[in-house]
């Protein structure tokens, strides 16, 4: 019986490693089914063998360092980010580098990061071996390096502020920014804001069953806003909270200039946000979140913008009956909501002043969520993968909290806002989500308007003036920041210009960025002295026509 003899490793092993990496990358970046990963890898190995890659007849050894190693590493970084988050937002990367990532809860991704690193090392060794030993690879490899650089979306994002997006107008958003102004009122209502981590309104689609049912039930009692889109630089937790409380995108400080890696001592100090305005009206303000306030500058943001009490994991863990009942990020939401009830009871009893509480949940956090034990007891066992289980849990916990507060008489003269901080990142139903028209959750309870659905083309920046309007602090011309109240007839930026156009302008913007981080009006050239002032929002001016200020790609 003839014995099977394995070909020399140099003729097949590098091809197998590269084929596996290529197949995995294509599956991550497309909607191809997982089985196609093996098909692509086998096809690549077969083609390489047919072309004789690494075969002795093409061997011409030369010691060199391939040009494509760095481009491959950059692609590996992008694939890791895409696998972890779905849509890669380079602004989020830069912001978290500056604001700090202490006490992050992504320990599960650390294992993936190690595996990615080992895989990339194997890829680099394979490419190096082929370039050194096969003269055809050696000649074509520089062209591969150029191709990898030219097609990497990560580099496209890095260059958008300069080389890729060319614009003459760097103050398009700044001219539309309106400094919020409100007037005092008698008997102002309280405010409860519930940020439900990643629980977008898209989950209400029938394809996801009853996962969103409890939020839909709450929506029947108030105002449900449909069409609240996500703009660039508003797609992670801090960016989503700043967009909905300050009416501005979170443009990282010093993106691509000399302040890029300086630590942040404050967060968006140059704009007035919801907390600043309510604090000036005498509100008692508290923030409660189960995760660390050190992560991503949450504590700095709330402390800088009018909140007297900022409670995160370290402050709240000592108050738990079972200090061990925590997850990778911090508290589970059932215990967080218990503490939220206690905080509202304290504020009600200690002062006649109105109160405002902002709460940030964790249950729906990608990729799988962190369902509380009370949900497991209600819903049954969890497979630790299904995000819809966590969505249902988050919706039920929010409904339960609202009903508990109502039953205790703690929501009298109180506006309740329930909203997603941003659209979800990559989860188990990612393919289904990305085929739908996605929008954020925004529900208002306790207003003087009859329950209804309000369908508008809007963004999370419009939530800021809408909250002020719902509280009776209608801002001048219904405008605050870059948003307009969705309770008014004023036209939103999205309705007038569209999401794509605003995103393009955002990447060309520098003057609003200076306002956010410097707290000073941007330096204007003599040519721009005639621009409209920032006390009223400019919806269109002659300078904004496409003929005058094109954005070229």
C-alpha positions in Angstrom: 0.0 0.0 0.0 1.6 3.3 -1.0 2.3 5.8 1.8 1.0 9.3 1.6 3.8 11.8 1.5 3.1 15.3 2.7 4.5 18.0 0.3 7.3 20.2 1.7 5.7 22.8 4.1 7.1 25.7 2.1 4.9 24.8 -0.8 1.6 24.8 1.1 1.8 26.1 4.7 2.2 29.8 3.9 -0.7 29.5 1.4 -2.9 27.9 4.0 -2.2 30.6 6.6 -2.8 33.4 4.1 -5.9 31.7 2.8 -7.4 31.4 6.2 -6.7 35.1 7.0 -8.1 36.2 3.6 -11.3 34.1 4.0 -11.9 35.3 7.5 -11.4 39.0 6.5 -13.8 38.7 3.6 -16.5 37.1 5.7 -16.1 39.8 8.4 -16.4 42.6 5.9 -19.3 41.2 3.9 -22.5 39.4 4.6 -21.2 36.1 3.2 -22.2 33.1 5.3 -19.6 31.6 7.6 -19.2 28.4 5.5 -17.8 30.6 2.7 -14.7 31.3 4.9 -13.5 27.7 4.3 -14.4 27.9 0.6 -12.3 31.0 0.1 -9.3 29.6 2.0 -9.4 26.3 0.0 -9.8 28.3 -3.3 -6.8 30.4 -2.4 -4.6 27.4 -1.6 -5.7 25.6 -4.7 -4.9 28.7 -6.9 -1.5 29.2 -5.2 -0.6 25.5 -5.7 -1.6 25.7 -9.3 0.6 28.7 -9.8 3.5 27.0 -8.1 3.9 29.4 -5.2 6.9 28.4 -3.1 7.8 25.6 -5.5 11.6 24.8 -5.9 11.6 25.9 -9.6 10.7 29.4 -8.6 13.1 29.7 -5.7 15.5 32.6 -5.8 16.3 33.4 -2.1 17.0 37.0 -1.1 16.9 38.4 2.4 14.6 41.3 2.6 11.8 42.9 4.6 8.6 43.0 2.5 6.9 46.4 1.9 3.5 44.9 2.7 4.1 44.1 6.4 3.0 47.4 7.8 0.0 47.7 5.4 -1.0 44.1 6.5 -0.8 45.1 10.2 -3.1 48.1 9.5 -5.6 45.9 7.7 -5.4 43.5 10.7 -6.2 46.3 13.0 -9.2 47.3 10.9 -10.5 43.8 10.7 -10.3 43.5 14.5 -12.2 46.7 14.9 -14.8 45.7 12.3 -15.2 42.3 14.0 -15.6 43.9 17.4 -17.8 46.9 16.6 -19.3 46.5 13.1 -19.0 50.0 11.8 -15.5 51.4 12.6 -15.5 55.0 13.8 -12.0 56.4 13.9 -13.2 59.3 15.9 -14.2 56.9 18.7 -10.7 55.4 18.7 -9.0 58.8 19.1 -11.4 60.0 21.7 -10.9 57.0 23.9 -7.2 57.3 23.6 -7.4 60.8 24.9 -10.2 60.5 27.4 -8.9 57.3 29.0 -9.9 53.6 29.0 -9.3 52.8 32.6 -11.7 50.2 34.0 -13.2 49.2 30.7 -15.3 46.1 30.6 -14.2 44.6 27.4 -12.1 41.8 28.8 -13.8 39.3 26.5 -12.2 41.1 23.5 -8.8 40.8 25.0 -8.8 37.1 24.2 -9.8 38.0 20.7 -7.1 40.6 20.5 -4.5 37.9 21.5 -5.8 35.5 18.8 -5.7 38.3 16.2 -2.2 39.2 17.1 -1.0 35.5 16.8 -2.8 35.2 13.5 -1.2 38.4 12.2 2.2 37.2 13.2 1.6 34.0 11.2 0.5 36.0 8.2 3.5 38.3 8.4 5.9 35.3 8.6 4.1 33.6 5.6 4.3 36.7 3.5 8.0 37.2 4.4 8.8 33.6 3.6 7.2 33.8 0.2 8.8 37.2 -0.7 12.2 35.9 0.2 11.9 32.5 -1.5 9.7 33.0 -4.5 11.0 35.6 -7.0 7.5 36.2 -8.4 6.1 37.1 -5.0 9.1 39.3 -4.5 8.4 41.3 -7.6 4.6 41.6 -7.0 4.7 42.2 -3.3 5.4 46.1 -3.5 2.2 46.4 -5.6 0.4 44.4 -3.0 1.6 46.9 -0.4 0.2 49.8 -2.4 -3.1 48.0 -2.9 -3.5 47.4 0.8 -2.8 51.0 1.7 -5.1 52.4 -1.0 -8.0 50.2 0.0 -7.8 50.4 3.8 -10.9 52.2 5.2 -8.9 53.0 8.4 -6.5 55.2 6.4 -9.4 56.7 4.6 -10.9 57.8 7.9 -7.6 59.1 9.1 -7.2 61.3 6.1 -10.8 62.6 5.8 -9.9 65.8 7.6 -7.2 66.6 5.1 -6.1 64.7 2.0 -9.3 62.8 1.2 -12.0 65.4 1.9 -11.1 68.7 0.4 -13.3 71.6 1.4 -13.0 75.4 1.4 -15.5 75.8 4.3 -14.4 74.7 7.8 -17.2 76.5 9.7 -20.4 75.1 8.1 -21.6 73.5 11.3 -20.2 76.3 13.5 -22.4 78.8 11.7 -25.4 76.7 12.5 -24.6 76.2 16.1 -27.0 78.1 18.5 -25.9 78.8 22.1 -28.9 77.6 24.1 -30.9 80.2 26.0 -33.9 79.4 28.3 -36.1 81.4 30.6 -37.1 80.6 34.2 -40.5 79.2 35.0 -42.6 78.4 38.1 -43.0 74.8 39.2 -40.6 73.3 36.7 -41.0 69.5 36.2 -38.4 66.9 37.3 -36.5 65.0 34.7 -35.5 61.3 34.4 -33.3 60.3 31.5 -32.8 56.6 30.9 -30.1 55.8 28.4 -30.6 52.2 27.4 -27.2 50.9 26.1 -27.5 50.1 22.4 -31.3 49.5 22.5 -32.2 51.1 19.2 -35.7 51.4 17.9 -34.9 49.0 15.0 -35.4 46.2 17.5 -39.2 47.0 17.3 -39.2 45.4 13.8 -41.3 42.2 13.6 -38.2 40.2 12.6 -37.0 40.5 16.2 -40.2 39.2 17.7 -41.2 40.6 21.1 -37.7 41.7 22.2 -38.8 45.4 22.2 -42.4 44.8 23.4 -42.0 46.4 26.9 -40.7 49.6 25.4 -43.4 49.6 22.8 -45.9 49.4 25.7 -44.3 52.4 27.4 -44.4 54.3 24.1 -48.2 53.8 23.9 -48.4 56.1 27.0 -46.4 59.0 25.6 -44.6 60.3 22.6 -42.6 58.0 20.3 -40.2 59.7 17.9 -39.4 57.8 14.7 -36.5 58.6 12.4 -33.9 59.7 14.9 -30.7 58.9 12.9 -27.1 58.5 13.9 -24.6 61.0 12.5 -20.9 60.4 12.5 -19.1 61.2 15.8 -22.3 60.4 17.7 -22.1 56.6 17.5 -20.6 55.5 20.9 -21.8 56.1 24.5 -20.0 59.4 25.3 -20.7 60.7 21.8 -24.4 59.8 22.0 -24.8 61.4 25.4 -23.1 64.6 24.3 -25.1 64.7 21.1 -28.4 64.4 23.1 -27.4 66.7 26.0 -25.3 69.3 24.2 -26.7 69.3 20.6 -23.3 68.7 19.1 -21.2 65.8 17.7 -18.3 64.7 19.8 -15.4 65.8 17.6 -12.3 64.5 19.4 -9.9 67.1 20.7 -7.1 67.8 18.3 -7.9 65.1 15.7 -4.8 64.9 13.5 -3.0 67.9 15.0 -0.5 68.5 17.8 -2.9 68.1 20.7 -3.9 64.6 19.7 -2.5 62.6 22.6 -2.7 65.2 25.4 -4.9 63.9 28.3 -8.3 65.5 28.7 -8.8 67.6 31.8 -12.4 68.4 30.8 -14.9 67.2 28.3 -16.4 69.7 25.7 -15.9 72.7 28.0 -16.8 75.2 25.3 -20.5 74.4 25.0 -23.5 74.6 27.4 -25.3 71.3 27.9 -28.4 70.1 29.5 -26.8 69.9 33.0 -25.4 73.5 32.8 -28.9 74.9 31.9 -30.8 72.9 34.5 -28.3 73.5 37.3 -28.6 77.3 36.6 -32.4 76.9 37.1 -31.8 75.3 40.6 -32.1 71.6 39.7 -30.5 68.9 41.8 -28.7 66.7 39.3 -27.4 63.2 39.7 -25.8 60.7 37.3 -25.9 57.0 38.0 -24.1 54.4 35.8 -23.1 50.8 36.7 -19.7 51.1 34.9 -16.7 53.2 36.0 -17.0 56.9 35.7 -13.2 56.9 34.8 -13.9 55.2 31.5 -14.1 57.6 28.5 -14.3 60.7 30.7 -17.9 60.1 31.8 -17.2 61.5 35.3 -15.4 64.5 33.9 -18.3 65.3 31.6 -21.0 65.2 34.2 -19.0 67.0 36.9 -18.0 69.7 34.4 -21.6 70.3 33.3 -23.6 70.9 36.4 -24.1 67.5 38.1 -23.6 67.6 41.8 -23.6 63.8 42.2 -21.8 61.4 39.8 -22.1 57.8 40.8 -20.3 55.0 39.1 -19.1 51.5 39.9 -16.7 52.4 42.7 -19.2 54.6 44.5 -22.1 52.2 44.1 -20.5 48.8 44.7 -20.2 49.3 48.5 -24.0 49.8 48.6 -24.8 46.4 47.1 -26.2 43.6 49.2 -24.0 41.2 47.3 -20.7 43.0 46.3 -19.9 40.0 44.1 -23.0 40.4 41.9 -21.3 42.4 39.2 -20.2 41.9 35.6 -17.1 42.9 33.5 -18.3 46.5 33.3 -19.8 46.9 36.7 -23.3 46.7 38.2 -26.2 44.8 36.7 -29.1 46.9 35.8 -31.6 45.5 38.3 -29.4 46.6 41.2 -28.5 49.9 39.4 -32.3 50.7 39.1 -32.8 49.8 42.8 -30.2 52.4 43.6 -31.8 54.9 41.1 -35.1 54.6 43.0 -33.2 55.3 46.3 -31.5 58.3 44.8 -34.8 59.8 43.6 -36.4 59.1 47.0 -33.5 61.0 48.6 -33.8 64.0 46.3 -37.5 64.1 46.8 -37.2 64.1 50.5 -34.3 66.5 51.0 -35.3 69.5 48.9 -38.3 71.2 47.3 -36.1 72.0 44.3 -36.7 70.1 41.1 -34.4 67.1 40.4 -32.8 65.6 37.3 -31.5 62.1 37.2 -29.6 60.6 34.2 -29.1 56.9 34.2 -26.9 54.7 31.9 -27.7 51.0 31.6 -25.4 48.2 30.5 -27.7 45.3 29.7 -27.7 45.8 25.9 -24.0 46.3 25.5 -22.6 44.5 22.4 -21.7 41.9 21.5 -23.9 39.8 23.8 -25.2 42.0 26.6 -25.3 41.6 30.3 -28.7 40.4 31.4 -29.5 40.7 35.1 -30.3 37.7 37.3 -33.9 38.9 37.6 -34.2 38.5 33.8 -32.8 35.0 33.9 -35.4 34.1 36.5 -38.1 35.6 34.3 -36.9 34.6 30.8 -35.2 31.3 31.5 -31.6 30.2 30.7 -29.5 32.4 28.5 -27.0 31.0 25.9 -24.6 33.9 26.4 -24.8 34.8 22.7 -28.3 35.9 21.8 -28.5 39.7 22.0 -32.3 39.6 21.7 -32.4 38.0 25.1 -30.5 41.0 26.4 -32.7 43.5 24.5 -35.8 42.0 26.0 -34.2 42.1 29.5 -33.2 45.8 29.1 -36.7 46.7 27.9 -38.4 44.9 30.7 -36.1 46.4 33.4 -36.8 49.9 32.1 -40.6 49.4 32.1 -40.4 47.9 35.5 -38.4 50.9 36.8 -40.9 53.4 35.4 -43.9 51.5 36.8 -42.2 51.2 40.2 -41.6 55.0 40.3 -45.1 55.7 39.2 -46.6 53.4 41.8 -44.5 55.2 44.5 -45.7 58.6 43.4 -42.2 59.6 42.4 -43.0 60.6 38.8 -45.6 63.3 39.6 -44.7 66.4 37.6 -41.8 64.5 36.0 -40.8 64.1 32.3 -39.3 60.7 31.5 -37.0 60.3 28.5 -36.1 56.8 27.4 -33.5 56.7 24.6 -30.7 54.6 23.2 -27.3 56.1 23.6 -26.4 55.0 20.0 -27.1 52.3 17.5 -25.8 48.9 18.5 -22.5 47.6 17.4 -21.9 44.1 16.0 -24.2 41.6 17.6 -25.7 38.2 16.9 -28.4 39.7 14.7 -26.1 42.1 12.9 -27.0 40.9 9.4 -30.7 41.4 10.1 -30.1 44.9 11.6 -27.9 46.2 8.8 -30.6 45.4 6.1 -33.2 47.6 7.9 -33.6 51.3 8.1 -32.1 51.9 11.5 -33.0 54.6 14.0 -32.6 55.3 17.7 -35.1 54.9 20.5 -36.5 58.2 21.8 -39.7 58.0 24.0 -41.1 60.9 26.1 -43.5 60.3 29.0 -45.1 62.8 31.3 -45.5 65.7 28.8 -48.8 67.6 28.3 -49.3 66.1 24.8 -51.5 63.2 23.9 -49.8 59.9 23.2 -48.7 59.8 19.6 -46.0 58.8 17.1 -43.9 61.7 15.7 -42.1 60.7 12.5 -39.3 63.2 11.6 -36.0 63.0 9.8 -33.8 63.9 12.7 -30.6 63.1 14.6 -29.7 62.6 18.3 -28.6 66.2 18.4 -32.3 67.2 18.1 -33.0 65.4 21.4 -31.3 68.2 23.4 -33.8 71.0 22.5 -36.7 68.6 22.5 -35.9 67.8 26.2 -35.8 71.5 27.0 -39.1 72.0 25.2 -40.7 69.1 27.0 -39.7 70.6 30.3 -41.2 73.9 29.5 -37.9 75.6 28.8 -38.6 76.1 25.1 -35.3 77.5 23.7 -35.3 80.6 21.4 -36.7 79.6 18.0 -36.8 76.0 19.3 -33.1 75.7 18.6 -30.2 74.6 20.8 -26.8 73.6 19.6 -27.2 72.0 16.2 -30.6 70.6 17.0 -34.2 71.8 16.9 -37.1 70.7 19.1 -39.0 67.8 17.5 -42.1 69.2 19.2 -41.9 72.2 17.0 -42.4 72.7 13.3 -38.8 73.9 12.8 -36.9 72.0 10.1 -34.0 69.8 11.3 -30.6 69.8 9.7 -31.3 66.2 8.6 -34.5 67.2 7.0 -32.9 70.0 5.1 -29.5 68.5 4.2 -29.6 64.8 4.7 -27.4 62.5 6.8 -24.7 62.0 4.1 -24.3 65.7 3.4 -24.0 66.5 7.1 -21.5 63.8 7.7 -19.3 65.1 4.8 -19.5 68.6 6.3 -18.7 67.2 9.7 -15.4 65.7 8.5 -14.4 69.0 7.0 -15.3 71.0 10.1 -12.7 72.6 12.4 -14.4 75.7 13.8 -17.0 73.8 15.8 -14.2 71.5 17.0 -12.4 74.6 18.4 -15.6 75.7 20.1 -16.1 72.4 21.7 -12.6 72.1 23.2 -11.4 75.6 23.6 -14.5 77.3 24.9 -13.7 80.2 22.7 -15.2 81.5 19.5 -13.0 80.3 16.6 -10.6 82.7 15.1 -12.2 84.0 12.0 -10.4 85.5 9.0 -11.5 88.9 7.6 -13.2 87.1 4.8 -15.5 85.3 7.2 -16.4 88.4 9.4 -19.6 88.8 7.4 -20.9 85.3 8.3 -24.1 85.2 10.2 -23.8 85.2 14.0 -24.2 82.2 16.1 -27.1 83.4 18.2 -29.6 82.1 15.6 -29.3 79.0 13.6 -28.5 79.5 9.9 -30.3 77.0 7.8 -28.9 78.2 4.4 -26.8 81.0 3.2 -25.3 81.9 -0.2 -22.0 80.6 1.0 -23.3 77.1 1.4 -24.3 76.4 -2.1 -22.6 73.5 -3.7 -21.1 75.7 -6.4 -19.3 77.8 -3.8 -18.1 75.1 -1.4 -17.9 71.7 -3.0 -16.8 68.7 -1.1 -14.6 66.5 -3.3 -13.6 62.9 -2.7 
